[in-house]
Amino acid sequence: MFVQLKTGYDTDRGPSWIGWVSFSKTWRTACFQGRTLRRATGLGLFDANFYDAGTDEEFWISGPKRDRSDTRYGPGAPAVEDDAAEAYRAFLRGAPLPGRENG
């Protein structure tokens, strides 16, 4: 998944990552880098779809894009976590995302 920290950065300039994110069955909670992120739907957050339950920091989580246009105005390419690098390279070459039948 593509994950970007929104809190403390102006207009989508926060750090971002490509890494594994696990979701609850309802998709209301996500886990990333040891953080528990809760869905922000209905909370009036301007540019975030999840927030950290412990720190209230806001995040954007989405599927990665093959054209690498994940960040809108970001500081550059997202950092690719070591344990996700092989699957991400395969995805960029055209393989479906892991766990998806039709990419």
Helices and strands as residue ranges (DSSP letters): E 2-5, E 16-18, E 22-23, E 29-32, E 35-39, E 50-52, E 58-62, E 79-80, G 82-84, H 85-92
